[in-house]
Amino acid sequence: MFATDRASQGMGMELLETGDGSALVRMTVTAAMVNGHGTAHGGYIFALADTAFACACNSHGPVTVAAGADIAFTTPAKEGDVLTASARERTRFGRSGIYDVTVLRGAEPPCAGSTSSGASWGGLGQRPHGCQRSSFCWGFSWGFSWSLRREPTKARGWT
């Protein structure tokens, strides 16, 4: 999957390793990635975490896309910092899974941490079998929101 991921490669990301439910991706913060505060824009750090998640959850074979993600930024990154995102599978059930991603800057404390969920199905643009404006779609989104944040929220984006 990473071999055809032009967005991640365009940001200078490198896939260092991938295995069953895990991935390691590296990116150097460039001047174009720095915001008005002189630190790396959170969107780039999130993109790095999301790419590691994508490589980890697609390591099992079926096409898997993100169903949700949550990230916490803990320390700022600066221009020239080399960030490494390490993704690992926490659990898989049915066609779904939950993955933890940690973004590190060398041996320093983590720069960010993310919990992401994914769903597998036949191909992009297709909904899971039996999912047609249904309670499955709403229940799937609500279930992940509840399990990650411990508070129920209404599903968004599934119409």
Secondary structure, 3 states (H helix, E strand, C coil): CHHHCHHHHHCCCEEEEEECCEEEEEEECCHHHECCCCCECHHHHHHHHHHHHHHHHHHHCCCEEEEEEEEEECCCCCCCCEEEEEEEEEEEECCEEEEEEEEEECCCCCCEEEEEEEEECCCCCCCCCCCCCCHHHHHHHHHHHHHHHCCCCCCCCCC
